[in-house]
Amino acid sequence: MKVKKNDTVLVLTGKDAGKTGKVIGSDPKANKVKVDGINVQKKSRKARKANETSEIVSQVGAIDASNVMVVCPACNKATRVGHTVIDGKKVRVCKKCGASLDVAPEAKKAVKKAKAATEAKETAPKKRATRAKKTDKTEQGE
Ligand SMILES: [Zn+2]
């Protein structure tokens, strides 16, 4: 299947045509995908037990994978998916700009590292700017 979980896709047909969303689930056997916020169906659920309340439940319905196009994270365009082999691994590439649509494991690690670094910075104690005050005092004393 050309569409994978966490891909951003453009919907081509149906009531949500033209919308984009993130793939939250896929069913390769049926060639169907579930896209966040797309084909939301409302179902009313009746209370069956004493402690339940009747409610309307919104749930995302599966749509055919052939009705969506992957949006390339590099060029931000809906594109057809090409394939190439990098380091012995088959990866999906954007047919428009050639960028990989699959995040390489190394890149994922780098993202994690960067995240950890920023978190460390935030927790580090901040230096207090007391120097300016001290110099003022010595000037007054003279
Ligand atoms: Zn692209």
Backbone and ligand atoms as CSV (ligand in chain L), in Angstrom:
chain,resi,resn,atom,element,x,y,z
A,1,MET,N,N,0.832,-1.195,0.000
A,1,MET,CA,C,0.000,0.000,0.000
A,1,MET,C,C,0.870,1.249,0.000
A,2,LYS,N,N,0.438,2.247,-0.722
A,2,LYS,CA,C,1.259,3.453,-0.853
A,2,LYS,C,C,1.080,4.417,0.309
A,3,VAL,N,N,-0.054,4.277,0.979
A,3,VAL,CA,C,-0.331,5.183,2.096
A,3,VAL,C,C,-0.028,4.461,3.402
A,4,LYS,N,N,0.664,5.156,4.262
A,4,LYS,CA,C,1.003,4.550,5.548
A,4,LYS,C,C,0.520,5.421,6.698
A,5,LYS,N,N,0.483,4.815,7.861
A,5,LYS,CA,C,0.079,5.535,9.065
A,5,LYS,C,C,0.994,6.745,9.275
A,6,ASN,N,N,0.410,7.826,9.733
A,6,ASN,CA,C,1.095,9.091,10.007
A,6,ASN,C,C,1.424,9.901,8.756
A,7,ASP,N,N,1.073,9.388,7.587
A,7,ASP,CA,C,1.195,10.188,6.369
A,7,ASP,C,C,0.151,11.298,6.416
A,8,THR,N,N,0.469,12.426,5.804
A,8,THR,CA,C,-0.566,13.433,5.578
A,8,THR,C,C,-1.082,13.206,4.166
A,9,VAL,N,N,-2.403,13.108,4.042
A,9,VAL,CA,C,-2.967,12.818,2.727
A,9,VAL,C,C,-4.012,13.856,2.333
A,10,LEU,N,N,-4.170,13.993,1.031
A,10,LEU,CA,C,-5.209,14.851,0.461
A,10,LEU,C,C,-6.335,13.944,-0.013
A,11,VAL,N,N,-7.549,14.270,0.406
A,11,VAL,CA,C,-8.702,13.466,0.013
A,11,VAL,C,C,-9.209,13.941,-1.345
A,12,LEU,N,N,-9.407,13.006,-2.270
A,12,LEU,CA,C,-9.771,13.366,-3.649
A,12,LEU,C,C,-11.265,13.268,-3.913
A,13,THR,N,N,-11.938,12.372,-3.228
A,13,THR,CA,C,-13.362,12.176,-3.510
A,13,THR,C,C,-14.187,12.184,-2.228
A,14,GLY,N,N,-15.498,12.216,-2.401
A,14,GLY,CA,C,-16.405,12.139,-1.263
A,14,GLY,C,C,-16.700,13.486,-0.659
A,15,LYS,N,N,-17.408,13.473,0.472
A,15,LYS,CA,C,-17.846,14.727,1.075
A,15,LYS,C,C,-16.692,15.546,1.639
A,16,ASP,N,N,-15.559,14.907,1.876
A,16,ASP,CA,C,-14.409,15.619,2.411
A,16,ASP,C,C,-13.333,15.877,1.348
A,17,ALA,N,N,-13.721,15.824,0.077
A,17,ALA,CA,C,-12.763,16.053,-1.012
A,17,ALA,C,C,-12.079,17.401,-0.854
A,18,GLY,N,N,-10.775,17.422,-1.048
A,18,GLY,CA,C,-10.020,18.667,-0.945
A,18,GLY,C,C,-9.432,18.901,0.423
A,19,LYS,N,N,-9.877,18.109,1.398
A,19,LYS,CA,C,-9.342,18.260,2.756
A,19,LYS,C,C,-8.080,17.410,2.916
A,20,THR,N,N,-7.250,17.833,3.839
A,20,THR,CA,C,-6.088,17.015,4.156
A,20,THR,C,C,-6.175,16.565,5.605
A,21,GLY,N,N,-5.547,15.455,5.883
A,21,GLY,CA,C,-5.549,14.936,7.245
A,21,GLY,C,C,-4.469,13.899,7.412
A,22,LYS,N,N,-4.272,13.516,8.658
A,22,LYS,CA,C,-3.243,12.547,8.979
A,22,LYS,C,C,-3.843,11.144,9.022
A,23,VAL,N,N,-3.149,10.207,8.433
A,23,VAL,CA,C,-3.615,8.823,8.437
A,23,VAL,C,C,-3.451,8.250,9.845
A,24,ILE,N,N,-4.566,7.799,10.409
A,24,ILE,CA,C,-4.500,7.276,11.774
A,24,ILE,C,C,-4.632,5.756,11.804
A,25,GLY,N,N,-4.938,5.179,10.662
A,25,GLY,CA,C,-5.022,3.722,10.621
A,25,GLY,C,C,-5.152,3.253,9.194
A,26,SER,N,N,-4.717,2.030,8.942
A,26,SER,CA,C,-4.848,1.518,7.586
A,26,SER,C,C,-5.197,0.038,7.606
A,27,ASP,N,N,-5.848,-0.367,6.555
A,27,ASP,CA,C,-6.212,-1.765,6.392
A,27,ASP,C,C,-5.726,-2.197,5.004
A,28,PRO,N,N,-4.479,-2.673,4.933
A,28,PRO,CA,C,-3.885,-2.998,3.627
A,28,PRO,C,C,-4.677,-4.055,2.860
A,29,LYS,N,N,-5.276,-4.987,3.564
A,29,LYS,CA,C,-6.032,-6.048,2.897
A,29,LYS,C,C,-7.222,-5.485,2.133
A,30,ALA,N,N,-7.917,-4.535,2.753
A,30,ALA,CA,C,-9.088,-3.933,2.117
A,30,ALA,C,C,-8.709,-2.696,1.314
A,31,ASN,N,N,-7.413,-2.325,1.388
A,31,ASN,CA,C,-6.910,-1.120,0.729
A,31,ASN,C,C,-7.659,0.127,1.206
A,32,LYS,N,N,-7.897,0.171,2.506
A,32,LYS,CA,C,-8.615,1.299,3.076
A,32,LYS,C,C,-7.788,1.985,4.153
A,33,VAL,N,N,-8.047,3.270,4.311
A,33,VAL,CA,C,-7.351,4.023,5.346
A,33,VAL,C,C,-8.349,4.839,6.159
A,34,LYS,N,N,-7.934,5.145,7.364
A,34,LYS,CA,C,-8.711,6.054,8.187
A,34,LYS,C,C,-7.899,7.324,8.339
A,35,VAL,N,N,-8.540,8.452,8.036
A,35,VAL,CA,C,-7.837,9.727,8.082
A,35,VAL,C,C,-8.494,10.612,9.137
A,36,ASP,N,N,-7.657,11.182,9.987
A,36,ASP,CA,C,-8.135,12.011,11.089
A,36,ASP,C,C,-9.031,13.143,10.585
A,37,GLY,N,N,-10.244,13.177,11.055
A,37,GLY,CA,C,-11.182,14.255,10.709
A,37,GLY,C,C,-11.883,14.082,9.370
A,38,ILE,N,N,-11.598,12.998,8.678
A,38,ILE,CA,C,-12.195,12.761,7.361
A,38,ILE,C,C,-13.203,11.617,7.453
A,39,ASN,N,N,-14.337,11.801,6.782
A,39,ASN,CA,C,-15.409,10.794,6.764
A,39,ASN,C,C,-15.868,10.438,8.182
A,40,VAL,N,N,-16.078,11.500,8.959
A,40,VAL,CA,C,-16.545,11.293,10.327
A,40,VAL,C,C,-18.025,10.926,10.301
A,41,GLN,N,N,-18.332,9.827,10.914
A,41,GLN,CA,C,-19.718,9.365,10.944
A,41,GLN,C,C,-20.246,9.458,12.356
A,42,LYS,N,N,-21.470,9.944,12.431
A,42,LYS,CA,C,-22.080,10.044,13.756
A,42,LYS,C,C,-23.026,8.880,13.966
A,43,LYS,N,N,-22.842,8.250,15.067
A,43,LYS,CA,C,-23.706,7.118,15.374
A,43,LYS,C,C,-24.323,7.366,16.739
A,44,SER,N,N,-25.602,7.109,16.825
A,44,SER,CA,C,-26.214,7.262,18.134
A,44,SER,C,C,-26.167,5.924,18.846
A,45,ARG,N,N,-25.700,5.984,20.057
A,45,ARG,CA,C,-25.590,4.760,20.833
A,45,ARG,C,C,-26.605,4.810,21.956
A,46,LYS,N,N,-27.443,3.836,21.961
A,46,LYS,CA,C,-28.494,3.807,22.987
A,46,LYS,C,C,-27.984,3.142,24.253
A,47,ALA,N,N,-28.469,3.637,25.357
A,47,ALA,CA,C,-28.099,3.040,26.631
A,47,ALA,C,C,-28.689,1.646,26.725
A,48,ARG,N,N,-27.854,0.691,27.041
A,48,ARG,CA,C,-28.331,-0.690,27.165
A,48,ARG,C,C,-28.406,-1.107,28.631
A,49,LYS,N,N,-27.579,-0.461,29.419
A,49,LYS,CA,C,-27.570,-0.795,30.834
A,49,LYS,C,C,-28.008,0.428,31.639
A,50,ALA,N,N,-28.315,0.201,32.883
A,50,ALA,CA,C,-28.840,1.263,33.744
A,50,ALA,C,C,-27.839,2.407,33.915
A,51,ASN,N,N,-26.546,2.098,33.978
A,51,ASN,CA,C,-25.556,3.143,34.232
A,51,ASN,C,C,-25.025,3.780,32.948
A,52,GLU,N,N,-25.578,3.426,31.816
A,52,GLU,CA,C,-25.147,4.024,30.550
A,52,GLU,C,C,-26.099,5.140,30.133
A,53,THR,N,N,-25.581,6.088,29.390
A,53,THR,CA,C,-26.449,7.128,28.845
A,53,THR,C,C,-26.419,7.035,27.323
A,54,SER,N,N,-27.525,7.364,26.709
A,54,SER,CA,C,-27.560,7.388,25.252
A,54,SER,C,C,-26.719,8.554,24.767
A,55,GLU,N,N,-25.934,8.345,23.725
A,55,GLU,CA,C,-25.092,9.424,23.231
A,55,GLU,C,C,-24.846,9.269,21.746
A,56,ILE,N,N,-24.405,10.378,21.163
A,56,ILE,CA,C,-24.023,10.342,19.748
A,56,ILE,C,C,-22.505,10.247,19.694
A,57,VAL,N,N,-22.026,9.210,19.046
A,57,VAL,CA,C,-20.590,8.970,18.981
A,57,VAL,C,C,-20.087,9.290,17.577
A,58,SER,N,N,-19.034,10.108,17.526
A,58,SER,CA,C,-18.418,10.392,16.236
A,58,SER,C,C,-17.268,9.429,16.015
A,59,GLN,N,N,-17.250,8.811,14.860
A,59,GLN,CA,C,-16.108,7.962,14.575
A,59,GLN,C,C,-15.688,8.108,13.124
A,60,VAL,N,N,-14.385,7.909,12.939
A,60,VAL,CA,C,-13.825,8.079,11.602
A,60,VAL,C,C,-14.080,6.819,10.795
A,61,GLY,N,N,-14.688,6.992,9.619
A,61,GLY,CA,C,-14.943,5.861,8.746
A,61,GLY,C,C,-13.786,5.654,7.793
A,62,ALA,N,N,-13.564,4.404,7.420
A,62,ALA,CA,C,-12.475,4.088,6.495
A,62,ALA,C,C,-12.836,4.548,5.086
A,63,ILE,N,N,-11.846,5.050,4.376
A,63,ILE,CA,C,-12.056,5.411,2.972
A,63,ILE,C,C,-11.054,4.651,2.114
A,64,ASP,N,N,-11.380,4.513,0.841
A,64,ASP,CA,C,-10.511,3.758,-0.044
A,64,ASP,C,C,-9.175,4.478,-0.238
A,65,ALA,N,N,-8.100,3.722,-0.118
A,65,ALA,CA,C,-6.761,4.318,-0.213
A,65,ALA,C,C,-6.507,4.934,-1.580
A,66,SER,N,N,-7.238,4.474,-2.607
A,66,SER,CA,C,-7.033,5.032,-3.949
A,66,SER,C,C,-7.683,6.411,-4.084
A,67,ASN,N,N,-8.470,6.799,-3.080
A,67,ASN,CA,C,-9.121,8.111,-3.126
A,67,ASN,C,C,-8.342,9.184,-2.385
A,68,VAL,N,N,-7.144,8.852,-1.963
A,68,VAL,CA,C,-6.307,9.851,-1.291
A,68,VAL,C,C,-4.943,9.922,-1.984
A,69,MET,N,N,-4.311,11.075,-1.845
A,69,MET,CA,C,-2.953,11.241,-2.343
A,69,MET,C,C,-2.069,11.656,-1.193
A,70,VAL,N,N,-0.866,11.121,-1.166
A,70,VAL,CA,C,0.069,11.481,-0.110
A,70,VAL,C,C,0.565,12.908,-0.332
A,71,VAL,N,N,0.565,13.696,0.753
A,71,VAL,CA,C,1.117,15.044,0.671
A,71,VAL,C,C,2.580,14.970,1.103
A,72,CYS,N,N,3.446,15.409,0.214
A,72,CYS,CA,C,4.887,15.338,0.472
A,72,CYS,C,C,5.275,16.326,1.577
A,73,PRO,N,N,5.956,15.856,2.620
A,73,PRO,CA,C,6.347,16.763,3.707
A,73,PRO,C,C,7.421,17.761,3.274
A,74,ALA,N,N,8.142,17.447,2.201
A,74,ALA,CA,C,9.224,18.330,1.747
A,74,ALA,C,C,8.716,19.471,0.873
A,75,CYS,N,N,7.869,19.159,-0.107
A,75,CYS,CA,C,7.414,20.221,-1.018
A,75,CYS,C,C,5.960,20.608,-0.774
A,76,ASN,N,N,5.303,19.896,0.156
A,76,ASN,CA,C,3.938,20.249,0.571
A,76,ASN,C,C,2.908,20.113,-0.549
A,77,LYS,N,N,3.180,19.232,-1.511
A,77,LYS,CA,C,2.241,19.034,-2.611
A,77,LYS,C,C,1.721,17.607,-2.572
A,78,ALA,N,N,0.471,17.454,-2.988
A,78,ALA,CA,C,-0.066,16.112,-3.132
A,78,ALA,C,C,0.654,15.459,-4.298
A,79,THR,N,N,1.154,14.276,-4.094
A,79,THR,CA,C,1.993,13.672,-5.112
A,79,THR,C,C,1.698,12.192,-5.296
A,80,ARG,N,N,2.099,11.690,-6.436
A,80,ARG,CA,C,2.084,10.246,-6.610
A,80,ARG,C,C,3.340,9.713,-5.940
A,81,VAL,N,N,3.279,8.454,-5.557
A,81,VAL,CA,C,4.379,7.884,-4.795
A,81,VAL,C,C,5.275,7.046,-5.701
A,82,GLY,N,N,6.556,7.359,-5.673
A,82,GLY,CA,C,7.528,6.549,-6.396
A,82,GLY,C,C,8.335,5.725,-5.411
A,83,HIS,N,N,9.099,4.814,-5.933
A,83,HIS,CA,C,9.919,4.001,-5.041
A,83,HIS,C,C,11.375,4.045,-5.464
A,84,THR,N,N,12.243,4.000,-4.501
A,84,THR,CA,C,13.659,3.903,-4.778
A,84,THR,C,C,14.300,3.086,-3.671
A,85,VAL,N,N,15.524,2.658,-3.889
A,85,VAL,CA,C,16.209,1.863,-2.880
A,85,VAL,C,C,17.387,2.654,-2.329
A,86,ILE,N,N,17.357,2.860,-1.012
A,86,ILE,CA,C,18.457,3.552,-0.345
A,86,ILE,C,C,19.027,2.618,0.712
A,87,ASP,N,N,20.325,2.368,0.619
A,87,ASP,CA,C,21.004,1.469,1.564
A,87,ASP,C,C,20.318,0.110,1.663
A,88,GLY,N,N,19.865,-0.395,0.527
A,88,GLY,CA,C,19.237,-1.711,0.502
A,88,GLY,C,C,17.800,-1.721,0.971
A,89,LYS,N,N,17.295,-0.547,1.350
A,89,LYS,CA,C,15.911,-0.481,1.821
A,89,LYS,C,C,15.048,0.230,0.795
A,90,LYS,N,N,13.861,-0.310,0.596
A,90,LYS,CA,C,12.934,0.303,-0.334
A,90,LYS,C,C,12.234,1.461,0.381
A,91,VAL,N,N,12.348,2.621,-0.173
A,91,VAL,CA,C,11.681,3.775,0.440
A,91,VAL,C,C,10.756,4.433,-0.567
A,92,ARG,N,N,9.755,5.099,-0.052
A,92,ARG,CA,C,8.812,5.818,-0.905
A,92,ARG,C,C,9.345,7.230,-1.133
A,93,VAL,N,N,9.239,7.694,-2.349
A,93,VAL,CA,C,9.714,9.040,-2.647
A,93,VAL,C,C,8.628,9.848,-3.339
A,94,CYS,N,N,8.753,11.165,-3.171
A,94,CYS,CA,C,7.849,12.100,-3.828
A,94,CYS,C,C,8.201,12.154,-5.308
A,95,LYS,N,N,7.185,12.027,-6.173
A,95,LYS,CA,C,7.463,12.059,-7.613
A,95,LYS,C,C,7.707,13.479,-8.090
A,96,LYS,N,N,7.362,14.463,-7.272
A,96,LYS,CA,C,7.526,15.847,-7.687
A,96,LYS,C,C,8.892,16.411,-7.313
A,97,CYS,N,N,9.341,16.154,-6.088
A,97,CYS,CA,C,10.628,16.733,-5.689
A,97,CYS,C,C,11.681,15.680,-5.369
A,98,GLY,N,N,11.274,14.414,-5.320
A,98,GLY,CA,C,12.243,13.347,-5.096
A,98,GLY,C,C,12.601,13.103,-3.640
A,99,ALA,N,N,12.006,13.866,-2.733
A,99,ALA,CA,C,12.302,13.691,-1.316
A,99,ALA,C,C,11.697,12.389,-0.807
A,100,SER,N,N,12.335,11.800,0.168
A,100,SER,CA,C,11.822,10.568,0.742
A,100,SER,C,C,10.575,10.851,1.570
A,101,LEU,N,N,9.585,9.984,1.421
A,101,LEU,CA,C,8.360,10.137,2.209
A,101,LEU,C,C,8.445,9.343,3.510
A,102,ASP,N,N,9.406,8.461,3.555
A,102,ASP,CA,C,9.613,7.666,4.770
A,102,ASP,C,C,10.774,8.269,5.545
A,103,VAL,N,N,10.538,8.501,6.815
A,103,VAL,CA,C,11.599,9.061,7.634
A,103,VAL,C,C,12.605,7.950,7.944
A,104,ALA,N,N,13.843,8.192,7.605
A,104,ALA,CA,C,14.887,7.203,7.857
A,104,ALA,C,C,15.092,7.038,9.350
A,105,PRO,N,N,15.470,5.829,9.803
A,105,PRO,CA,C,15.671,5.605,11.240
A,105,PRO,C,C,16.691,6.572,11.831
A,106,GLU,N,N,17.719,6.917,11.069
A,106,GLU,CA,C,18.750,7.844,11.562
A,106,GLU,C,C,18.132,9.214,11.828
A,107,ALA,N,N,17.270,9.642,10.933
A,107,ALA,CA,C,16.626,10.944,11.076
A,107,ALA,C,C,15.735,10.957,12.318
A,108,LYS,N,N,15.050,9.844,12.557
A,108,LYS,CA,C,14.185,9.746,13.735
A,108,LYS,C,C,15.003,9.906,15.001
A,109,LYS,N,N,16.182,9.250,15.026
A,109,LYS,CA,C,17.064,9.341,16.187
A,109,LYS,C,C,17.498,10.780,16.407
A,110,ALA,N,N,17.827,11.454,15.314
A,110,ALA,CA,C,18.295,12.841,15.385
A,110,ALA,C,C,17.208,13.731,15.981
A,111,VAL,N,N,15.981,13.480,15.603
A,111,VAL,CA,C,14.859,14.261,16.118
A,111,VAL,C,C,14.742,14.051,17.629
A,112,LYS,N,N,14.889,12.802,18.045
A,112,LYS,CA,C,14.811,12.479,19.472
A,112,LYS,C,C,15.913,13.190,20.241
A,113,LYS,N,N,17.121,13.170,19.678
A,113,LYS,CA,C,18.272,13.807,20.314
A,113,LYS,C,C,18.032,15.298,20.485
A,114,ALA,N,N,17.560,15.931,19.427
A,114,ALA,CA,C,17.312,17.370,19.448
A,114,ALA,C,C,16.269,17.709,20.506
A,115,LYS,N,N,15.261,16.859,20.616
A,115,LYS,CA,C,14.198,17.068,21.597
A,115,LYS,C,C,14.760,17.012,23.014
A,116,ALA,N,N,15.611,16.008,23.252
A,116,ALA,CA,C,16.210,15.831,24.570
A,116,ALA,C,C,17.080,17.031,24.919
A,117,ALA,N,N,17.778,17.552,23.930
A,117,ALA,CA,C,18.665,18.700,24.146
A,117,ALA,C,C,17.874,19.936,24.554
A,118,THR,N,N,16.751,20.176,23.883
A,118,THR,CA,C,15.958,21.358,24.207
A,118,THR,C,C,15.325,21.223,25.589
A,119,GLU,N,N,14.965,19.990,25.944
A,119,GLU,CA,C,14.378,19.765,27.263
A,119,GLU,C,C,15.401,20.041,28.356
A,120,ALA,N,N,16.652,19.637,28.119
A,120,ALA,CA,C,17.727,19.851,29.085
A,120,ALA,C,C,17.963,21.349,29.281
A,121,LYS,N,N,17.876,22.086,28.190
A,121,LYS,CA,C,18.092,23.536,28.246
A,121,LYS,C,C,17.039,24.207,29.116
A,122,GLU,N,N,15.799,23.755,28.946
A,122,GLU,CA,C,14.692,24.364,29.680
A,122,GLU,C,C,14.788,24.142,31.185
A,123,THR,N,N,15.329,22.985,31.573
A,123,THR,CA,C,15.402,22.676,32.999
A,123,THR,C,C,16.648,23.268,33.660
A,124,ALA,N,N,17.635,23.679,32.862
A,124,ALA,CA,C,18.865,24.236,33.420
A,124,ALA,C,C,18.566,25.556,34.136
A,125,PRO,N,N,19.224,25.781,35.305
A,125,PRO,CA,C,18.957,27.028,36.040
A,125,PRO,C,C,19.455,28.252,35.274
A,126,LYS,N,N,18.686,29.310,35.383
A,126,LYS,CA,C,19.039,30.526,34.648
A,126,LYS,C,C,19.983,31.398,35.482
A,127,LYS,N,N,20.944,31.990,34.814
A,127,LYS,CA,C,21.887,32.885,35.505
A,127,LYS,C,C,21.179,34.198,35.816
A,128,ARG,N,N,21.386,34.689,37.001
A,128,ARG,CA,C,20.715,35.930,37.369
A,128,ARG,C,C,21.571,37.132,36.988
A,129,ALA,N,N,20.915,38.132,36.487
A,129,ALA,CA,C,21.643,39.327,36.051
A,129,ALA,C,C,21.785,40.291,37.214
A,130,THR,N,N,22.769,40.038,38.071
A,130,THR,CA,C,22.976,40.907,39.243
A,130,THR,C,C,24.168,41.816,39.052
A,131,ARG,N,N,24.921,41.569,37.992
A,131,ARG,CA,C,26.161,42.295,37.761
A,131,ARG,C,C,25.932,43.803,37.608
A,132,ALA,N,N,24.925,44.150,36.856
A,132,ALA,CA,C,24.667,45.559,36.551
A,132,ALA,C,C,24.453,46.365,37.827
A,133,LYS,N,N,23.741,45.786,38.786
A,133,LYS,CA,C,23.446,46.487,40.049
A,133,LYS,C,C,24.722,46.775,40.828
A,134,LYS,N,N,25.618,45.783,40.882
A,134,LYS,CA,C,26.855,45.919,41.648
A,134,LYS,C,C,27.693,47.087,41.147
A,135,THR,N,N,27.813,47.184,39.812
A,135,THR,CA,C,28.638,48.263,39.257
A,135,THR,C,C,28.046,49.623,39.608
A,136,ASP,N,N,26.713,49.713,39.674
A,136,ASP,CA,C,26.057,50.968,40.047
A,136,ASP,C,C,26.497,51.399,41.454
A,137,LYS,N,N,26.548,50.421,42.361
A,137,LYS,CA,C,26.869,50.722,43.752
A,137,LYS,C,C,28.292,51.256,43.899
A,138,THR,N,N,29.237,50.594,43.207
A,138,THR,CA,C,30.636,51.030,43.338
A,138,THR,C,C,30.817,52.448,42.812
A,139,GLU,N,N,30.081,52.787,41.784
A,139,GLU,CA,C,30.183,54.138,41.233
A,139,GLU,C,C,29.705,55.178,42.244
A,140,GLN,N,N,28.635,54.807,42.966
A,140,GLN,CA,C,28.085,55.744,43.950
A,140,GLN,C,C,29.066,55.953,45.107
A,141,GLY,N,N,29.773,54.887,45.498
A,141,GLY,CA,C,30.689,54.935,46.630
A,141,GLY,C,C,31.880,55.853,46.355
A,142,GLU,N,N,32.289,56.032,45.158
A,142,GLU,CA,C,33.485,56.810,44.864
A,142,GLU,C,C,33.357,58.302,44.999
L,1,ZN,ZN,ZN,7.910,16.538,-2.705
